Amino acid sequence: MHASSHPEHRDDEQGGAVGAAADLAAELASPVRLRVLTHLAREGACQVREMSQTLGLGDSQLSNHLARLRRRGLVEVERSGRFATYRLADRDIRELLDVLYAAVGHPGVQDATPNRRAALAYCRSCYDHLAGELGVRLYEWLLRRGALHQDDDGNVDFGEQAERAFIDLGVGLTALPAGRRHLGFACRDWTQGRYHLGGALGAALLSGLFEREWLTREPGSRVLRLTGSGERNLLALLPRE
């Protein structure tokens, strides 16, 4: 009785595994979803808007693909207010990507080195504003100085000392673009567990730091680097942690 049932049981198990593997292969057959997984493997956890800009995808299109990947257990999400941060579900996904790329003669997914992870955590772009430790410290300095005010919903507006503080940073408030974009909001920083400045004001601030040549971009990455001038001037404004 038991001996005769074993082959059928094994066939059922194998059939289930084949079906699950086929479902996984179907998810990875999408070039967009494969690009999303590869980006998360190389860059680490990201918010939707960051990925949307980097990958050249619309927010709604990207969100649909992320929802499929999440249902399949390939990515996981952490939510804080209106922000959602996505990351690979586990290390096995990176290994699977490496196997796929190796099969077509590609060197595979280059996992972020400790130095690269540290660089992303210290100073990077988040969409079009400054993030990481440096972005958090700068935002908190602006709040303490009275240049900005944050309400209980995370909305940010100018404080009494705004003009002087932003001149020190190379940003003229009259240069802010007119339009319907939110002036400023507290954007949760996934590496710091605190907040940096988002919105039109955050974009203007980062643009001003580039114009002053206090920051520079690392090609092909969200990593931002302090220049010598940035180290002398920007860091001098911020209290040491």
C-alpha positions as CSV (number, residue, x, y, z in Angstrom):
1,M,0.0,0.0,0.0
2,H,2.7,2.5,1.1
3,A,5.1,1.4,-1.7
4,S,2.5,1.9,-4.4
5,S,1.5,5.3,-3.2
6,H,5.1,6.7,-3.1
7,P,5.5,7.3,-6.9
8,E,2.2,9.1,-7.1
9,H,3.2,11.2,-4.1
10,R,6.6,12.0,-5.7
11,D,4.8,12.9,-9.0
12,D,2.5,15.3,-7.1
13,E,5.4,17.0,-5.4
14,Q,7.4,17.3,-8.6
15,G,4.3,18.6,-10.4
16,G,3.8,21.3,-7.7
17,A,7.5,22.3,-7.9
18,V,7.4,22.5,-11.7
19,G,4.3,24.7,-11.5
20,A,5.8,27.0,-8.9
21,A,9.0,27.2,-11.0
22,A,7.0,28.0,-14.1
23,D,5.2,30.8,-12.2
24,L,8.5,32.3,-11.1
25,A,9.9,32.1,-14.6
26,A,6.8,33.9,-15.9
27,E,7.5,36.8,-13.5
28,L,11.1,37.0,-14.5
29,A,10.2,36.8,-18.2
30,S,9.2,40.5,-18.0
31,P,12.1,42.7,-18.9
32,V,10.7,45.5,-16.7
33,R,10.4,43.2,-13.6
34,L,13.9,41.8,-14.2
35,R,15.2,45.4,-14.4
36,V,13.5,46.3,-11.1
37,L,14.9,43.2,-9.3
38,T,18.4,43.9,-10.8
39,H,18.2,47.6,-9.6
40,L,17.2,46.5,-6.1
41,A,20.0,44.0,-6.0
42,R,22.6,46.6,-7.0
43,E,21.4,49.7,-5.3
44,G,19.6,48.3,-2.2
45,A,16.3,49.4,-0.9
46,C,14.5,52.2,-2.9
47,Q,11.4,54.2,-2.9
48,V,9.1,54.1,-5.9
49,R,9.9,57.6,-7.1
50,E,13.6,56.9,-6.9
51,M,13.2,53.8,-9.0
52,S,10.8,55.5,-11.4
53,Q,13.3,58.2,-12.2
54,T,16.3,55.9,-12.5
55,L,14.6,53.2,-14.6
56,G,12.6,55.7,-16.7
57,L,9.2,54.2,-15.8
58,G,6.0,55.8,-14.8
59,D,5.0,55.6,-11.2
60,S,1.8,53.7,-11.9
61,Q,3.5,51.2,-14.3
62,L,6.3,50.6,-11.8
63,S,3.8,50.2,-8.9
64,N,1.9,47.5,-10.9
65,H,5.1,45.5,-11.5
66,L,6.2,45.9,-7.8
67,A,2.8,44.6,-6.7
68,R,3.3,41.5,-8.8
69,L,6.8,40.9,-7.5
70,R,5.5,41.4,-3.9
71,R,2.7,38.9,-4.4
72,R,5.2,36.4,-5.7
73,G,7.4,36.9,-2.6
74,L,10.3,38.4,-4.6
75,V,10.3,41.8,-2.9
76,E,9.0,43.2,0.4
77,V,7.9,46.7,1.3
78,E,8.1,48.9,4.4
79,R,5.6,51.7,4.6
80,S,5.9,54.9,6.6
81,G,3.0,57.4,6.0
82,R,2.7,57.9,2.2
83,F,6.2,56.5,1.5
84,A,6.9,52.9,0.5
85,T,10.4,51.5,0.5
86,Y,11.0,48.3,-1.5
87,R,13.8,45.7,-1.1
88,L,14.6,42.2,-2.3
89,A,12.9,39.6,-0.1
90,D,16.0,37.6,0.5
91,R,19.5,36.8,-0.6
92,D,18.3,33.9,-2.8
93,I,16.9,36.4,-5.3
94,R,20.4,37.8,-5.9
95,E,21.7,34.4,-6.5
96,L,18.9,33.6,-8.9
97,L,19.7,36.7,-10.9
98,D,23.3,35.8,-11.1
99,V,22.4,32.4,-12.5
100,L,20.2,34.0,-15.2
101,Y,22.8,36.5,-16.2
102,A,25.5,33.9,-16.2
103,A,23.4,31.8,-18.6
104,V,23.6,34.6,-21.2
105,G,27.3,35.3,-20.6
106,H,26.8,38.4,-18.4
107,P,28.9,38.8,-15.3
108,G,25.8,39.0,-13.2
109,V,24.5,41.3,-10.5
110,Q,27.2,43.2,-8.7
111,D,26.0,43.3,-5.1
112,A,26.8,46.5,-3.4
113,T,30.1,46.4,-1.6
114,P,30.3,47.6,2.0
115,N,32.0,50.8,0.8
116,R,29.2,51.4,-1.7
117,R,26.4,50.7,0.9
118,A,28.2,53.2,3.2
119,A,28.4,55.8,0.4
120,L,24.6,55.4,-0.3
121,A,23.8,55.7,3.4
122,Y,26.0,58.8,3.8
123,C,25.0,61.0,0.8
124,R,22.8,60.1,-2.2
125,S,19.9,61.5,-4.2
126,C,16.4,60.6,-3.5
127,Y,14.4,61.5,-6.6
128,D,15.7,65.0,-7.0
129,H,16.5,65.9,-3.4
130,L,19.4,65.2,-0.9
131,A,19.2,62.0,1.2
132,G,21.3,59.9,3.5
133,E,23.0,61.0,6.6
134,L,24.1,64.3,5.1
135,G,20.6,65.1,3.9
136,V,19.1,64.3,7.3
137,R,21.6,66.4,9.2
138,L,21.0,69.4,6.8
139,Y,17.3,69.2,7.2
140,E,17.5,69.0,11.0
141,W,19.9,72.0,10.9
142,L,17.4,74.0,8.9
143,L,14.6,73.1,11.4
144,R,16.7,74.0,14.4
145,R,17.8,77.3,12.9
146,G,14.3,78.3,12.3
147,A,14.6,78.3,8.5
148,L,11.9,75.7,8.1
149,H,8.8,74.6,10.0
150,Q,7.3,71.1,9.8
151,D,3.7,70.5,10.9
152,D,2.3,67.3,12.4
153,D,1.4,65.9,8.9
154,G,5.0,66.3,7.7
155,N,4.3,69.4,5.5
156,V,7.2,71.9,5.5
157,D,7.0,75.7,5.1
158,F,9.4,78.6,5.6
159,G,10.4,79.8,9.0
160,E,11.5,83.3,10.1
161,Q,15.2,82.6,9.3
162,A,14.6,81.0,5.9
163,E,16.2,83.7,3.7
164,R,19.4,83.9,5.6
165,A,19.9,80.2,5.9
166,F,19.2,79.4,2.3
167,I,21.5,82.2,1.1
168,D,24.3,80.5,3.2
169,L,23.5,77.4,1.2
170,G,23.5,79.1,-2.2
171,V,19.7,78.9,-2.7
172,G,17.7,82.1,-3.5
173,L,14.1,81.6,-2.4
174,T,12.9,83.8,-5.3
175,A,14.4,81.2,-7.7
176,L,12.0,78.5,-6.6
177,P,9.9,77.4,-9.5
178,A,6.3,78.5,-9.5
179,G,3.7,75.7,-9.9
180,R,1.6,73.2,-8.1
181,R,4.3,71.0,-6.7
182,H,4.4,70.7,-3.0
183,L,6.7,73.3,-1.5
184,G,8.3,70.9,1.0
185,F,7.7,67.8,3.0
186,A,9.5,65.5,5.4
187,C,10.6,62.4,3.4
188,R,11.5,59.4,5.5
189,D,15.1,58.3,4.9
190,W,15.3,54.5,4.8
191,T,19.0,54.3,5.8
192,Q,18.7,56.7,8.7
193,G,15.2,56.1,10.1
194,R,14.7,59.9,10.2
195,Y,13.7,62.5,7.6
196,H,15.3,64.6,4.9
197,L,13.7,67.5,2.9
198,G,11.6,66.6,-0.2
199,G,9.4,68.6,-2.5
200,A,10.2,71.7,-4.6
201,L,12.3,73.1,-1.8
202,G,14.4,70.0,-1.5
203,A,15.0,70.0,-5.2
204,A,16.1,73.6,-5.2
205,L,18.4,72.9,-2.3
206,L,20.1,70.1,-4.0
207,S,20.4,72.1,-7.2
208,G,22.0,74.9,-5.3
209,L,24.6,72.6,-3.7
210,F,25.5,71.4,-7.2
211,E,25.8,74.9,-8.6
212,R,28.1,75.9,-5.7
213,E,30.1,72.7,-6.5
214,W,29.8,71.5,-2.9
215,L,28.4,68.2,-4.2
216,T,29.0,66.1,-7.3
217,R,27.3,63.0,-8.7
218,E,28.9,59.6,-9.0
219,P,28.2,58.6,-12.7
220,G,25.5,55.9,-13.0
221,S,24.6,56.0,-9.4
222,R,22.5,57.8,-6.8
223,V,25.7,58.3,-4.7
224,L,26.7,61.9,-4.2
225,R,30.2,63.1,-3.2
226,L,31.2,66.1,-1.2
227,T,33.9,68.1,-3.0
228,G,36.7,69.8,-1.1
229,S,34.7,73.0,-1.1
230,G,31.7,71.1,0.2
231,E,33.7,69.6,3.1
232,R,35.0,73.0,4.1
233,N,31.8,74.9,3.8
234,L,28.8,72.6,4.1
235,L,30.1,70.5,6.9
236,A,31.2,73.6,8.8
237,L,27.5,74.6,9.0
238,L,26.4,71.3,10.5
239,P,27.0,70.2,14.1
240,R,28.9,67.0,14.5
241,E,26.9,63.9,15.4
